[in-house]
Amino acid sequence: MLLRQLSYNGLVIGPSTDIGITHLQGFRGLGDLRQSDVAVARADGFYPGVTFLGERTLTIGVVIAIADETARESAFQSLSTALWPIQQPGTLQAAGRLAFVLSPQWAYPRYVTARCIKGDIDLDVLSTLGVSEFDIEFVAADPLVYEDYLRSASIATDLPVHVEYSGSDIPNTGYSQPVITVVGPITNPVVNLDNDNGGTHTLAFSAALSWADVWTIDSKARTIVDQNGNSQYAALNPGSLWPTITPGGHTFSVTGTGFGSQQHTISWRKCWAWS
């Protein structure tokens, strides 16, 4: 048995629960498709060689060991409900957090974003002396593992702040794609993220934000929305570069004209690749 718990869609499995974990596979593997295996045209953001951040399949071995038939059936039902791929007629289950909620060496829980593709809970699943073992599978389009602790920093316009992304405690530390909030009033805001080792990521806008405007910039989802959920992507100037936070120091700043004393924020999570 593995001495860690996992949670998904509200269900916790592992130690101190009715559903144990026997093995984990695929977390340290590579995606099924490698860029070098087939002749694929160059796509934006892809490079020749192994695709370390490609989609991968995660397999979790589970065991239900309950002698009482009613209690065993209840455990099966809880697992089936959490993993059922169609939550409503015609609606596929959205990808959710597959969280590692217990591991002694971690200060915070960690998670991957995945969707269950194989519950493998048959109606006649084999049960010997009240023990049933089977595998469940998830597909993770984004194989990065994220720490479930949101780091953030706030600044006023024209007052930069230095933020540190320490990756020394996490092997294979990946780049984090932050969420930035710009608060009005401000005209033609420019968001800068400068790496201490060189390199600048700049998002420049041609727009005038009023006192009531709050724009949320998600550099992972590549979206820019206002407080009403309306897209403001059209205001982004050509040549802008989506910010990423890599291990090391960075300086975050927002500049513009016609601004007040409001605070802007940047938030991010540590992440890494297991491969």
C-alpha positions as CSV (number, residue, x, y, z in Angstrom):
1,M,0.0,0.0,0.0
2,L,1.1,3.5,-0.7
3,L,1.3,5.9,2.2
4,R,-0.3,8.9,0.5
5,Q,-3.9,10.0,-0.2
6,L,-5.4,11.1,-3.5
7,S,-8.5,13.1,-4.0
8,Y,-10.6,13.6,-7.1
9,N,-14.1,15.1,-7.6
10,G,-14.7,15.2,-3.8
11,L,-13.6,11.6,-3.1
12,V,-10.5,10.9,-1.0
13,I,-8.8,7.5,-1.3
14,G,-5.7,6.0,0.4
15,P,-4.8,5.6,4.0
16,S,-7.6,6.0,6.6
17,T,-10.2,5.5,3.9
18,D,-12.1,2.4,2.6
19,I,-10.3,2.5,-0.7
20,G,-6.6,1.8,-0.7
21,I,-3.9,2.6,-3.4
22,T,-1.6,-0.2,-4.5
23,H,0.4,1.5,-7.2
24,L,0.8,4.6,-9.4
25,Q,2.0,4.5,-13.0
26,G,2.6,7.1,-15.8
27,F,3.4,10.1,-13.6
28,R,7.1,9.8,-14.4
29,G,6.6,8.7,-18.0
30,L,6.5,10.5,-21.3
31,G,3.5,11.3,-23.5
32,D,2.3,8.8,-26.0
33,L,3.3,11.0,-28.9
34,R,6.9,12.3,-29.3
35,Q,7.7,15.0,-31.7
36,S,10.6,12.9,-33.1
37,D,8.5,9.8,-33.7
38,V,6.5,11.0,-36.7
39,A,6.8,13.7,-39.4
40,V,4.9,16.5,-37.9
41,A,5.0,20.1,-39.3
42,R,6.5,22.7,-37.0
43,A,3.8,24.1,-34.7
44,D,4.0,27.2,-32.6
45,G,5.7,26.4,-29.4
46,F,7.0,22.9,-30.4
47,Y,10.5,21.9,-31.0
48,P,12.1,18.8,-32.5
49,G,12.9,16.0,-30.0
50,V,11.0,14.5,-27.1
51,T,7.8,16.3,-26.1
52,F,8.3,16.2,-22.3
53,L,5.1,18.2,-21.7
54,G,2.8,16.0,-23.9
55,E,-0.4,14.5,-22.8
56,R,0.1,11.3,-20.7
57,T,-2.0,8.6,-19.2
58,L,-2.0,8.0,-15.4
59,T,-2.9,4.6,-13.9
60,I,-3.8,4.2,-10.3
61,G,-4.2,0.7,-8.7
62,V,-6.9,0.6,-6.1
63,V,-8.1,-2.0,-3.6
64,I,-11.4,-2.2,-1.7
65,A,-11.0,-4.6,1.3
66,I,-14.3,-4.7,3.2
67,A,-15.9,-7.9,4.5
68,D,-19.3,-6.4,5.0
69,E,-21.2,-6.5,1.6
70,T,-23.3,-3.4,2.2
71,A,-20.3,-1.3,3.2
72,R,-18.3,-2.7,0.3
73,E,-21.1,-1.8,-2.1
74,S,-21.2,1.8,-0.6
75,A,-17.4,2.2,-1.3
76,F,-17.9,1.0,-4.9
77,Q,-20.8,3.5,-5.3
78,S,-18.7,6.4,-4.0
79,L,-15.9,5.6,-6.4
80,S,-18.3,5.2,-9.3
81,T,-19.9,8.5,-8.6
82,A,-16.6,10.4,-8.5
83,L,-15.3,8.8,-11.7
84,W,-18.4,8.6,-13.8
85,P,-17.4,10.3,-17.1
86,I,-20.9,11.7,-18.0
87,Q,-22.2,13.8,-15.1
88,Q,-25.2,14.9,-17.0
89,P,-26.8,13.7,-20.2
90,G,-24.6,14.7,-23.1
91,T,-22.1,16.4,-20.8
92,L,-18.6,15.0,-20.3
93,Q,-16.9,15.3,-17.0
94,A,-14.6,18.3,-17.0
95,A,-11.0,17.8,-16.2
96,G,-10.5,18.3,-12.4
97,R,-7.8,18.2,-9.8
98,L,-6.2,14.9,-9.0
99,A,-4.6,16.0,-5.8
100,F,-2.0,14.4,-3.6
101,V,-3.3,15.4,-0.2
102,L,-0.7,13.6,2.0
103,S,3.0,13.1,1.7
104,P,5.3,13.7,4.6
105,Q,8.1,15.5,2.7
106,W,5.7,18.1,1.1
107,A,4.8,21.4,2.8
108,Y,1.7,21.7,0.7
109,P,-0.5,19.3,-1.3
110,R,0.2,18.9,-5.0
111,Y,-2.0,18.1,-7.9
112,V,-2.3,17.5,-11.7
113,T,-5.2,18.4,-13.8
114,A,-6.7,15.2,-15.3
115,R,-9.9,13.6,-16.5
116,C,-10.9,10.0,-15.7
117,I,-11.1,7.8,-18.8
118,K,-11.3,4.4,-17.3
119,G,-13.1,3.6,-14.0
120,D,-13.0,-0.2,-14.8
121,I,-15.6,-1.0,-12.1
122,D,-17.5,-3.9,-13.6
123,L,-20.8,-5.0,-12.2
124,D,-19.3,-8.4,-11.6
125,V,-15.9,-7.2,-10.4
126,L,-14.0,-10.1,-8.8
127,S,-14.2,-10.1,-5.0
128,T,-12.3,-12.7,-3.0
129,L,-12.9,-12.7,0.8
130,G,-14.1,-9.2,0.5
131,V,-11.1,-7.9,-1.4
132,S,-11.4,-6.3,-4.9
133,E,-8.5,-4.9,-6.9
134,F,-8.6,-3.0,-10.2
135,D,-7.0,-0.1,-12.0
136,I,-8.5,3.3,-12.8
137,E,-7.0,5.6,-15.5
138,F,-6.8,9.4,-16.0
139,V,-5.5,11.4,-18.9
140,A,-3.6,14.6,-18.2
141,A,-3.3,17.0,-21.1
142,D,-1.0,19.1,-18.9
143,P,1.4,16.8,-17.1
144,L,2.9,19.4,-14.9
145,V,2.5,18.9,-11.2
146,Y,1.3,22.0,-9.3
147,E,1.7,22.9,-5.7
148,D,-1.7,23.7,-4.2
149,Y,-0.5,26.9,-2.6
150,L,-1.1,30.2,-4.4
151,R,1.7,32.7,-4.1
152,S,0.9,36.4,-4.9
153,A,2.3,39.9,-4.8
154,S,0.6,43.3,-5.0
155,I,1.9,46.6,-6.4
156,A,0.8,50.1,-7.1
157,T,1.2,51.6,-10.6
158,D,4.8,52.6,-11.2
159,L,6.1,50.9,-8.1
160,P,7.7,47.6,-9.1
161,V,8.0,44.6,-6.8
162,H,10.6,41.8,-6.8
163,V,9.2,38.3,-6.6
164,E,11.3,35.1,-6.1
165,Y,10.5,31.7,-7.5
166,S,12.7,29.2,-5.6
167,G,13.0,25.9,-7.4
168,S,15.8,24.4,-5.4
169,D,13.4,22.2,-3.4
170,I,11.7,20.8,-6.5
171,P,13.6,18.7,-9.1
172,N,12.7,19.5,-12.7
173,T,11.1,22.8,-11.8
174,G,8.9,24.1,-14.6
175,Y,7.8,27.5,-15.6
176,S,4.8,28.9,-14.0
177,Q,2.2,30.9,-16.0
178,P,0.8,33.6,-13.7
179,V,-2.6,35.3,-13.4
180,I,-2.3,39.0,-13.3
181,T,-5.1,41.5,-12.2
182,V,-5.0,45.0,-13.5
183,V,-7.3,47.5,-11.7
184,G,-8.5,50.8,-13.1
185,P,-8.4,53.7,-13.5
186,I,-5.4,53.5,-15.9
187,T,-4.9,54.3,-19.5
188,N,-2.8,52.2,-21.9
189,P,-1.5,49.9,-19.2
190,V,1.8,48.0,-19.7
191,V,2.5,44.9,-17.7
192,N,6.2,43.9,-17.4
193,L,7.8,40.8,-15.9
194,D,11.6,41.1,-15.9
195,N,13.9,38.1,-15.2
196,D,16.9,38.9,-13.1
197,N,19.0,36.7,-15.5
198,G,17.8,38.7,-18.5
199,G,14.6,38.7,-20.6
200,T,11.5,40.7,-20.4
201,H,7.9,39.7,-20.9
202,T,5.6,42.6,-21.7
203,L,1.9,42.9,-22.2
204,A,0.9,46.3,-23.6
205,F,-2.7,47.4,-24.1
206,S,-4.5,50.2,-25.9
207,A,-7.4,50.9,-23.6
208,A,-8.7,53.1,-20.9
209,L,-9.8,51.4,-17.7
210,S,-12.3,53.2,-15.5
211,W,-12.6,53.1,-11.7
212,A,-15.0,50.2,-12.0
213,D,-12.8,48.1,-14.4
214,V,-10.8,45.0,-13.2
215,W,-9.1,43.0,-15.9
216,T,-7.9,39.4,-15.2
217,I,-5.0,38.2,-17.5
218,D,-4.5,34.4,-17.4
219,S,-1.2,33.7,-19.2
220,K,-1.9,29.9,-19.1
221,A,-5.3,30.1,-20.7
222,R,-4.3,33.0,-22.9
223,T,-7.4,35.0,-21.9
224,I,-8.1,38.6,-20.9
225,V,-11.5,39.3,-19.3
226,D,-13.0,42.2,-17.4
227,Q,-15.1,42.1,-14.2
228,N,-18.2,41.2,-16.2
229,G,-16.5,38.2,-18.0
230,N,-16.2,40.0,-21.3
231,S,-13.1,39.4,-23.4
232,Q,-10.7,42.3,-23.7
233,Y,-8.2,40.4,-25.9
234,A,-8.7,42.9,-28.7
235,A,-7.0,45.6,-26.6
236,L,-3.7,43.6,-26.5
237,N,-1.0,45.2,-28.7
238,P,0.8,43.2,-31.3
239,G,4.2,42.1,-30.2
240,S,3.2,41.5,-26.6
241,L,4.7,38.4,-24.9
242,W,2.8,36.3,-22.4
243,P,4.7,36.2,-19.1
244,T,6.2,33.1,-17.5
245,I,7.9,32.8,-14.1
246,T,11.0,30.6,-14.1
247,P,13.2,29.7,-11.1
248,G,15.0,32.8,-9.9
249,G,14.1,36.4,-9.3
250,H,11.7,38.6,-11.3
251,T,10.5,42.2,-11.2
252,F,6.8,42.8,-11.7
253,S,5.6,46.2,-12.7
254,V,2.5,47.9,-14.2
255,T,2.9,51.3,-15.9
256,G,0.5,53.6,-17.6
257,T,-1.1,57.1,-17.4
258,G,-4.1,58.5,-15.6
259,F,-3.8,56.0,-12.8
260,G,-4.9,56.1,-9.2
261,S,-3.7,54.5,-6.0
262,Q,-5.1,51.1,-6.7
263,Q,-3.2,47.8,-6.3
264,H,-2.5,45.3,-9.1
265,T,-1.7,41.6,-8.4
266,I,0.3,38.7,-9.8
267,S,-0.3,35.2,-8.6
268,W,1.3,31.9,-9.4
269,R,1.9,28.3,-8.2
270,K,5.1,26.3,-8.2
271,C,5.1,23.5,-10.7
272,W,7.5,20.9,-12.0
273,A,7.7,17.9,-14.4
274,W,8.2,14.4,-13.0
275,S,9.9,13.1,-16.1
